Amino acid sequence: MDGDPGAGSQRGRARTACDLCRYRRVRCDGEKPACETCRLARVECVFTPRVRQRKDVRRELAETRAKVQQLQEALRAERARHQSQTPSLTPSPAAWPGPVSTDGLDSYGFDAAKEAFREHLSNCDPSFSSAIHRAGYIFNIDEFLDQVSYSFRAQYPAHQSRAVIPKWPPQGLVQRAIEYFSRTGLYSVFPVVQTETLSSDIDPSIICQPGNNMKAADIACPVALTALLGRIHRHEPEFADAEPDAYIQAALGLIPQLMMDSENLRTLESLVLLALYIFPTGQPQLAELLLSMSVRILYNLRANHQTNNQHTRALFWLIYFIDKDLSLRQFQPPLIHDGDCTLSLPDTYISESSTHRFLSKPLSPNELLFPSDLRLSLIKSKIYTLLYSKNAPTHPAQSSETQARKLQHIRELDQELNDFKAAFPVTLPLDSFLSGMGRDVPDILLHDMSLRGYNIHLEYWFCLGRIHASAASTTATGGGGDGGSGSGAVQSPLLSSSMNLCHQAARSTLLFMVRTRHFIMPGNFWIHAQSLLTSIITLFQYMIAAPSAETFEEDLIILESIADTFKEIVESGKCGDGGDGRFPPFYITEKFVRWLIGSVRNRHDMGESEGVA
């Protein structure tokens, strides 16, 4: 409706809904001191004025072109300060893309880490600010990040941000990357390019030569593949001297040409490789732009429907996996709509009963694994559509019939997730992480687990939390007799059980991450940062709301264990590439958890003192 104060946000107008109503995407009545939603949820009604507009793809591309001229001059000035760079190895200035700055890919720089942390925190539950107020504190994200920045630089003065100068990879490295991708069977996990056709169509010896007549996609594809492998397999001898950020910066410089290129399969492969590289760097907006360009080509190739080309269908599912993950993380509509697609899984997709789903085994290109289980991607799509989309029943004042439909959706999704869990190996039971430290699972099994198995565990708990977090806005209405007077809202019986399941999912996520600390790496941190921060905040909110709960001390120990884990990783000096082996996001996360722990302890101690008095 035109009078909906929350609807204007998507058109760039200032929002007039409170934080909780904005988060739940419901209409806010604007009553003071608290709106109806906040009164029912028993939280403080907080309004944070904000103007945010999600630009469509055409506007993004128009702004990209408008910035090219300005950035050309900036790039020339930057190159002038780096005369040692070989001119033939740097891309043409005219190829430089608008939306990417020269330091945007410095994932080890503290400034980049601050912005990424701020972005991910904003996608967590906004009632977090209400919990802070109830604890008697004010959390100013800008002041917090400034203080942490000062502390980090004082503690690690040798750490430096890097100037990422675009550079083409050497010919030999490109060839080794193609051979490595083929030899190790990585197509099974990242089915993005067929090395047989890549090797036959492209001559690596002329990629870096100025003035070659190769198409932009034929250059961007092998360069992006080299950068991706150089990043995720940087400890392998083949990539010991690789500079993946510089290579991907060079490949990003070809975006304007890729936009004008004919929409063919090689262009699609190039864009997906770029998105796969950007996705874990903490820059979701750039990843989403690349993904939107990929989806356009995907639909033009009709890869969203069943085809005889198995490679294009594998590409479809890879894009589908990224799209549905971003959608549920950010509470934004997906780019791919299920109704437009044939959603039958690939014939060579790994069977449900195979332990290869979780444990490290030799890869085979004849068996598709993908980075995580595609069945979870299908569940994520349903979670967003049924519980968080604009058509989902979210307003607590809706009819009892509408609310009953939402409860039914929650039950069905919970059952579908339960059925998925039933296929987990008996040696890796999810429920074993709910108490203690999951010691029922021996360390040797956790070390034998693949990165894919690690992803599946964390995504399962993330989905469980998202399903039951939506129940917070679910109420049932009761009438006061035949005349309809005296009607009032009462909490649904499912609400308390859903809140307990959210609490359990948060505990399990954090306990699992403590046990599998060897999987916490710079290369995958931002992939699971949303799940990590959501779990941390969920535990904090639970302890603030229920300080007398039996799990209070255990939850506090879990938060302390997470903080200690990140502190030990940072102090080890083996997790970064900023000149001193430090990865700033780990440091920021540890300090954030310490701040929450201090707030909980102070409030708890004050409550005990008041009780004694």
C-alpha positions in Angstrom: 0.0 0.0 0.0 1.1 3.6 -0.6 0.9 4.4 3.0 3.3 1.7 4.1 6.2 3.6 5.7 8.6 0.7 5.2 8.0 0.3 1.5 9.7 3.5 0.5 13.1 2.2 1.4 13.5 0.4 -1.9 12.8 3.6 -3.8 15.5 5.6 -1.9 13.3 7.5 0.6 14.1 7.8 4.3 12.6 4.9 6.2 10.1 5.6 9.0 9.9 2.1 10.4 11.7 1.0 13.6 14.7 -1.4 13.4 12.7 -4.5 14.3 9.9 -3.8 11.8 12.5 -3.1 9.1 14.3 -6.4 9.9 11.0 -8.4 9.8 9.8 -6.5 6.7 6.5 -5.6 8.4 4.5 -2.4 8.6 5.4 -0.2 11.6 2.5 1.7 13.2 4.9 4.3 14.5 3.3 4.4 18.0 5.4 5.9 20.8 7.1 4.8 23.0 6.8 1.4 21.3 5.1 0.1 18.2 2.9 -3.0 18.3 5.6 -5.3 16.9 8.1 -4.3 19.6 5.5 -4.4 22.4 4.6 -8.0 21.4 8.3 -8.9 21.1 8.9 -7.2 24.5 11.9 -5.3 23.2 12.8 -1.6 23.1 11.5 0.2 20.1 14.6 1.7 18.4 14.6 3.8 15.2 17.8 4.2 13.3 17.3 6.7 10.4 18.9 5.3 7.3 18.5 5.8 3.5 19.5 2.8 1.5 18.8 2.1 -2.1 19.5 -1.1 -3.9 20.6 -0.1 -7.4 19.5 -2.2 -10.3 22.0 -3.7 -12.7 21.5 -1.1 -15.4 22.2 1.8 -13.1 25.2 0.0 -11.7 26.6 -0.5 -15.2 25.8 3.1 -16.2 27.7 4.4 -13.1 30.6 2.1 -14.0 31.0 3.6 -17.4 30.8 7.1 -16.0 33.7 6.5 -13.6 36.0 4.9 -16.2 37.5 8.3 -17.3 38.2 9.4 -13.8 39.8 6.2 -12.7 42.0 6.1 -15.8 43.7 9.2 -14.5 44.0 7.8 -11.0 45.5 4.6 -12.3 48.1 6.5 -14.4 49.1 8.4 -11.3 49.3 5.2 -9.3 51.5 3.5 -11.9 53.8 6.5 -12.0 54.7 5.7 -8.4 55.5 2.1 -9.3 58.0 2.4 -12.1 59.4 -1.0 -11.2 56.4 -2.7 -12.6 56.9 -4.2 -16.0 54.6 -2.2 -18.4 53.7 -5.3 -20.5 52.3 -7.0 -17.4 49.8 -4.4 -16.5 46.4 -4.0 -18.2 45.6 -1.1 -20.5 44.2 1.9 -18.6 41.1 1.9 -20.8 40.3 -1.5 -19.4 40.1 -0.4 -15.8 36.6 -1.0 -14.4 34.7 1.8 -12.5 33.5 0.1 -9.4 36.9 -1.4 -8.3 39.5 0.7 -6.6 43.2 -0.1 -6.4 43.0 -1.2 -2.8 39.6 -2.8 -2.9 41.0 -6.3 -3.0 43.5 -5.9 -0.2 41.6 -8.3 2.1 44.5 -8.1 4.5 44.3 -4.3 4.9 42.6 -3.1 8.1 40.4 -0.5 6.4 39.0 -3.0 4.0 38.4 -5.4 7.0 36.5 -2.6 8.9 34.1 -2.0 6.0 33.5 -5.7 5.4 32.8 -6.3 9.2 30.4 -3.3 9.3 28.6 -4.7 6.2 28.2 -8.2 7.7 27.1 -6.9 11.1 24.4 -4.8 9.5 22.8 -8.1 8.1 22.5 -9.6 11.5 19.4 -9.2 13.7 18.8 -5.5 14.3 17.2 -6.2 17.7 20.8 -6.6 18.7 20.8 -2.8 19.4 17.7 -3.3 21.6 19.6 -6.0 23.6 22.5 -3.6 24.0 20.1 -1.0 25.4 18.6 -3.5 27.8 22.1 -4.3 29.0 22.5 -0.5 29.8 25.1 0.1 27.1 25.4 1.9 23.8 27.3 0.2 21.0 28.6 2.7 18.4 30.1 0.7 15.5 32.2 3.6 14.3 33.8 4.3 17.7 34.3 0.5 18.3 36.1 0.1 14.9 38.2 3.2 15.4 39.3 1.9 18.9 40.1 -1.5 17.5 42.0 0.0 14.6 44.2 2.0 17.0 44.8 -1.0 19.2 45.7 -3.2 16.2 48.2 -0.7 14.8 49.8 -0.2 18.2 50.1 -3.9 18.8 51.2 -4.8 15.2 53.0 -1.8 13.8 54.7 -3.9 11.1 51.3 -4.7 9.5 50.8 -2.8 6.3 48.0 -2.5 3.8 49.1 -3.5 0.3 48.7 -1.5 -2.9 47.3 -4.0 -5.3 48.7 -3.2 -8.7 47.0 -5.1 -11.6 49.3 -7.5 -13.3 48.9 -10.3 -15.8 50.2 -13.8 -14.6 53.3 -15.2 -16.3 52.6 -17.6 -19.2 54.1 -20.6 -17.3 51.8 -20.0 -14.3 48.7 -19.9 -16.5 49.7 -23.2 -18.0 50.4 -24.8 -14.6 47.1 -23.6 -13.3 45.1 -25.2 -16.1 47.1 -28.4 -15.7 46.6 -28.3 -11.9 42.8 -27.8 -12.2 42.6 -30.8 -14.6 45.0 -33.1 -12.6 43.4 -32.6 -9.2 39.8 -33.0 -10.4 38.7 -29.6 -9.1 36.0 -29.5 -11.7 34.1 -31.7 -9.2 33.9 -28.8 -6.7 34.1 -25.8 -9.1 32.5 -27.0 -12.4 33.2 -23.6 -14.0 35.5 -24.4 -16.9 36.4 -27.4 -19.0 40.1 -27.5 -19.2 40.1 -29.5 -22.5 38.3 -26.8 -24.4 40.2 -24.0 -22.5 43.6 -25.5 -23.5 42.5 -26.0 -27.2 41.0 -22.6 -27.6 43.5 -20.4 -25.7 47.2 -19.9 -26.1 48.7 -18.8 -22.7 51.8 -17.5 -24.5 49.9 -14.5 -26.1 47.5 -13.6 -23.2 49.9 -11.0 -21.8 51.1 -9.6 -25.1 49.9 -6.1 -25.8 47.8 -5.7 -28.9 46.8 -9.3 -29.2 43.4 -10.0 -31.0 42.0 -12.3 -28.3 38.5 -11.7 -27.1 38.2 -10.3 -23.5 36.6 -13.5 -22.3 39.4 -15.6 -23.7 41.8 -13.5 -21.6 39.7 -13.1 -18.4 38.8 -16.8 -18.1 42.4 -18.3 -17.8 43.6 -15.3 -15.8 40.7 -15.5 -13.3 41.2 -19.3 -13.0 44.9 -18.8 -12.2 44.0 -16.2 -9.6 41.4 -18.4 -8.0 43.7 -21.4 -7.7 46.6 -19.1 -6.6 44.4 -17.9 -3.7 42.8 -21.2 -2.5 45.9 -23.3 -3.1 48.5 -20.7 -2.3 50.6 -23.3 -0.2 51.0 -25.6 -3.2 54.4 -25.3 -4.9 52.8 -24.5 -8.3 51.5 -21.2 -6.8 54.3 -20.3 -4.4 55.1 -17.0 -6.2 51.6 -16.2 -7.4 50.0 -12.8 -6.8 46.3 -13.7 -7.1 44.9 -10.3 -6.0 47.0 -8.5 -8.7 45.8 -11.0 -11.4 42.1 -10.7 -10.5 42.5 -6.9 -10.5 43.8 -7.2 -14.0 40.9 -9.5 -15.0 38.4 -7.1 -13.4 39.7 -4.5 -15.7 38.2 -6.4 -18.6 34.6 -6.0 -17.3 33.6 -3.2 -19.7 34.7 -5.4 -22.7 32.9 -8.4 -21.2 29.8 -6.3 -21.0 30.1 -5.6 -24.7 31.2 -9.1 -25.6 28.7 -11.4 -27.3 27.0 -13.4 -24.6 28.7 -16.7 -25.0 29.7 -19.6 -22.7 33.3 -18.3 -22.2 32.0 -14.9 -21.0 29.8 -16.7 -18.6 32.7 -18.8 -17.3 34.8 -15.7 -16.9 32.2 -13.9 -14.8 31.5 -16.9 -12.6 35.3 -17.3 -11.9 35.4 -13.6 -11.0 32.4 -14.0 -8.7 33.9 -17.0 -7.0 37.1 -15.1 -6.3 35.3 -12.0 -5.0 32.6 -13.9 -3.0 35.0 -14.8 -0.1 36.7 -11.4 0.1 33.9 -9.7 2.1 32.6 -7.6 -0.9 29.1 -8.9 -1.4 28.0 -5.9 -3.6 30.7 -6.5 -6.2 30.0 -10.3 -6.1 26.3 -9.6 -6.6 27.1 -7.3 -9.6 29.1 -10.1 -11.2 26.5 -12.6 -10.4 23.7 -10.5 -12.0 25.7 -10.3 -15.2 26.2 -14.1 -15.1 22.5 -14.7 -14.6 21.6 -12.6 -17.6 23.8 -14.7 -19.8 22.7 -17.9 -18.1 19.1 -17.2 -19.1 20.0 -16.2 -22.6 21.8 -19.6 -23.0 18.7 -21.2 -21.5 20.9 -23.0 -19.0 18.1 -22.5 -16.4 16.3 -25.4 -18.1 17.3 -28.9 -18.8 19.7 -29.1 -21.7 22.0 -31.8 -23.3 25.0 -29.7 -22.4 26.0 -31.0 -18.9 28.6 -28.3 -18.4 26.1 -25.4 -18.8 23.8 -27.1 -16.3 26.7 -27.5 -13.9 27.4 -23.8 -14.3 23.7 -23.1 -13.6 23.8 -25.0 -10.3 27.0 -23.3 -9.2 25.4 -19.8 -9.8 22.2 -21.0 -8.1 24.3 -22.0 -5.0 25.9 -18.6 -4.7 22.7 -16.7 -5.4 20.6 -18.5 -2.8 23.3 -18.1 -0.2 23.6 -14.3 -0.8 19.8 -13.9 -0.8 19.3 -15.6 2.6 22.3 -13.9 4.2 21.2 -10.4 3.1 17.4 -10.9 3.2 17.2 -9.8 -0.4 15.3 -11.2 -3.3 17.4 -13.8 -5.3 18.4 -13.2 -8.9 17.2 -16.6 -9.9 13.5 -17.4 -9.5 12.8 -21.1 -9.0 9.6 -20.9 -11.1 11.8 -20.0 -14.1 14.0 -23.0 -13.8 14.2 -26.8 -14.1 15.5 -27.9 -10.7 16.4 -31.5 -11.3 19.9 -32.2 -9.9 22.7 -33.2 -12.3 22.9 -36.9 -13.2 26.5 -37.0 -11.9 25.7 -35.3 -8.6 27.0 -37.2 -5.6 24.7 -39.6 -4.0 23.0 -38.9 -0.7 24.6 -41.9 1.0 28.2 -41.3 0.0 30.6 -40.4 2.8 32.5 -38.5 0.1 30.0 -35.7 0.9 31.9 -35.0 4.1 35.3 -36.6 4.2 38.4 -35.9 2.2 38.7 -38.2 -0.8 40.4 -37.9 -4.2 38.3 -35.8 -6.5 36.9 -37.1 -9.8 35.5 -34.8 -12.6 33.0 -37.5 -13.3 31.3 -36.9 -10.0 29.9 -33.4 -9.1 30.2 -32.3 -5.5 30.0 -28.4 -5.6 31.3 -26.4 -2.6 28.3 -27.5 -0.5 25.2 -29.6 -0.8 22.8 -28.4 -3.5 19.9 -29.7 -1.5 20.7 -27.1 1.1 20.5 -24.4 -1.6 17.0 -25.6 -2.5 16.0 -25.3 1.2 17.5 -21.8 1.4 15.4 -20.8 -1.5 12.3 -22.0 0.2 13.2 -20.4 3.5 13.5 -17.0 1.9 10.4 -17.3 -0.3 8.1 -18.7 2.4 9.4 -16.8 5.4 11.2 -13.6 4.4 10.0 -12.5 0.9 7.5 -9.6 0.5 4.8 -12.2 -0.1 5.6 -14.1 3.2 3.2 -13.7 6.1 5.3 -11.6 8.5 3.0 -9.1 10.2 1.9 -10.1 13.8 -1.5 -8.4 13.2 -2.4 -10.7 10.4 -5.3 -13.1 10.6 -5.0 -16.3 12.5 -5.4 -18.2 9.2 -2.4 -16.4 7.7 -0.3 -17.0 10.8 -1.3 -20.6 10.9 0.0 -20.9 7.3 3.3 -19.4 8.4 3.6 -21.9 11.2 2.9 -24.7 8.8 5.7 -23.4 6.5 8.1 -23.4 9.5 7.1 -27.0 10.4 7.5 -28.2 6.9 10.9 -26.5 6.4 12.1 -27.8 9.8 11.0 -31.3 8.7 12.8 -31.0 5.4 16.0 -29.9 7.2 15.5 -32.8 9.6 15.3 -35.2 6.7 18.5 -33.7 5.3 20.3 -34.2 8.6 19.3 -37.8 8.8 21.7 -38.5 5.9 24.7 -37.3 7.9 27.3 -40.0 8.7 26.7 -41.5 12.1 30.3 -40.7 13.0 29.6 -36.9 12.5 26.3 -36.4 14.4 25.2 -32.8 14.4 23.6 -33.0 17.9 26.9 -34.0 19.5 28.0 -30.3 19.4 25.0 -29.1 21.5 26.7 -29.9 24.9 30.2 -29.9 26.2 32.6 -29.3 23.4 31.3 -32.0 21.0 33.9 -34.5 22.4 31.8 -37.4 21.2 33.4 -36.8 17.8 37.1 -37.7 17.9 39.6 -35.1 16.6 40.9 -37.5 13.9 37.4 -37.5 12.2 37.3 -33.7 12.3 40.7 -33.5 10.7 39.7 -36.0 8.0 36.6 -33.9 7.2 36.7 -32.0 3.9 36.1 -28.3 3.6 32.9 -29.2 1.9 31.8 -31.2 5.0 32.7 -28.2 7.1 30.6 -26.0 4.9 27.6 -28.3 5.1 27.7 -28.4 8.9 27.7 -24.6 9.3 25.1 -24.1 6.6 22.7 -26.6 8.2 22.8 -24.6 11.5 22.5 -21.3 9.7 19.3 -22.6 7.9 17.9 -23.9 11.2 18.5 -20.5 12.8 16.9 -18.6 9.9 13.8 -20.9 9.9 13.1 -20.4 13.6 14.1 -16.8 13.9 11.1 -16.0 11.6 8.8 -17.4 14.3 9.6 -14.5 16.6 7.0 -12.4 14.6 4.4 -15.2 14.7 1.4 -14.7 16.9 -2.1 -16.0 17.0 -5.1 -13.8 17.5 -7.9 -14.6 19.9 -11.4 -13.0 20.0 -13.3 -11.9 23.1 -16.6 -13.6 22.3 -19.1 -13.6 19.5 -19.2 -9.8 19.4 -15.5 -9.7 18.5 -14.6 -7.3 21.3 -11.7 -7.7 23.5 -9.5 -9.4 20.9 -5.8 -9.6 21.7 -2.6 -11.1 20.4 -1.1 -14.1 22.2 2.2 -15.8 21.5 2.2 -18.9 19.4 3.1 -22.2 21.2 5.8 -22.6 18.6 7.5 -19.4 19.6 9.4 -20.6 22.7 10.5 -23.9 21.0 11.7 -21.9 18.0 13.7 -19.6 20.2 15.3 -22.6 21.9 16.2 -24.0 18.5 17.8 -20.7 17.5 19.8 -20.8 20.7 20.8 -24.4 20.1 21.8 -23.6 16.5 24.0 -20.7 17.7 25.7 -22.9 20.4 26.3 -25.7 17.9 27.8 -23.3 15.3 30.3 -21.8 17.8 31.2 -25.1 19.4 31.8 -26.6 16.0 34.0 -23.7 15.0 36.1 -24.1 18.1 36.6 -27.8 17.5 37.4 -27.2 13.8 39.7 -24.2 14.2 42.1 -25.6 11.6 39.4 -24.7 9.0 39.3 -21.0 10.1 41.3 -19.4 7.3 41.5 -16.0 5.6 40.3 -17.6 2.4 36.9 -18.8 3.8 36.3 -16.5 6.8 33.9 -14.1 5.0 32.0 -17.1 3.6 30.9 -18.0 7.1 31.2 -14.6 8.8 27.4 -14.0 8.7 26.8 -17.4 10.4 29.5 -16.7 12.9 28.3 -13.2 13.8 24.6 -14.2 13.9 25.4 -17.0 16.3 27.5 -14.7 18.5 24.7 -12.2 18.7 22.0 -14.8 19.3 24.0 -16.1 22.3 24.5 -12.6 23.6 20.8 -11.8 23.3 19.8 -15.0 25.0 22.0 -14.3 28.0 20.8 -10.7 28.3 17.1 -11.9 28.1 17.5 -14.9 30.4 20.4 -14.3 32.8 19.1 -17.0 35.2 19.0 -19.7 32.5 20.8 -22.9 33.3 23.0 -22.5 30.2 24.2 -19.0 31.1 27.7 -20.0 32.3 28.1 -22.5 29.5 27.2 -19.9 26.9 29.7 -17.5 28.4 32.4 -20.1 28.2 31.5 -20.7 24.5 31.9 -17.0 23.8 35.2 -16.9 25.6 36.4 -20.0 23.7 35.5 -18.3 20.4 37.4 -15.1 21.5 40.4 -17.2 22.6 40.4 -19.1 19.3 40.7 -16.0 17.2 43.2 -14.4 19.5 45.5 -17.5 19.3 45.2 -17.6 15.5 46.1 -13.9 15.2 49.0 -14.2 17.7 50.4 -17.2 15.8 51.3 -14.9 13.0 50.4 -17.6 10.4 47.1 -16.3 9.1 47.7 -13.3 7.0 49.7 -11.5 4.2 50.1 -8.0 5.6 53.8 -8.3 6.2 53.4 -9.8 9.6 51.1 -12.8 9.1 48.1 -11.1 10.7 44.5 -11.1 9.3 42.6 -8.1 10.6 39.1 -9.6 10.5 40.2 -12.2 13.1 41.4 -9.4 15.4 38.2 -7.4 15.0 36.1 -10.5 15.7 38.0 -11.3 18.9 37.6 -7.7 20.2 33.9 -7.7 19.3 33.3 -10.9 21.3 35.3 -9.5 24.2 33.2 -6.4 24.3 30.0 -8.5 24.4 31.4 -10.7 27.1 32.3 -7.7 29.2 28.8 -6.3 28.8 27.1 -9.6 29.8 29.4 -10.0 32.8 28.8 -6.4 34.1 25.0 -6.7 33.7 25.0 -10.1 35.4 27.1 -8.9 38.3 24.9 -5.8 38.7 21.8 -8.1 38.8 23.3 -10.3 41.5 24.3 -7.2 43.5 20.7 -5.9 43.3 19.4 -9.3 44.3 21.6 -9.4 47.4 20.6 -5.8 48.4 
